[in-house]
Amino acid sequence: MADSKFEKLDRMRADIQRDREKVARMLEQIKHKEAKLKEAEATVILADVGSYNMTPEQLSEFLKLAASGRLDAILKNTVPVTNTRTQVVPDDDEEEFEETEENEDEE
């Protein structure tokens, strides 16, 4: 009779162990599915950004405006839009390089 008590306990322990293994497998499945979801979200975001034909700099500026809360005001035309991009001015080395190319073409 004492053996049946222990057999029941052993079965219960084995049942708990099986459940733990199921939980571990399910957690692994969840982790895998979350990674796939994140990848799919990134693909959608990249496709959306690409559809706007924005440069990385323009996208950065747009996101900064959205984060600052100024985007709504700009879209409603209550705040003037200013160009925050800086003008690229060639330095002396670039001009010198262009002159060298022109001199080589003449020869």
PyMOL commands that set and color helices and strands:
alter all, ss='L'
color gray80, all
select helices_A, chain A and resi 2-51+56-68+70-75+92-106
alter helices_A, ss='H'
color red, helices_A
deselect
rebuild
show_as cartoon
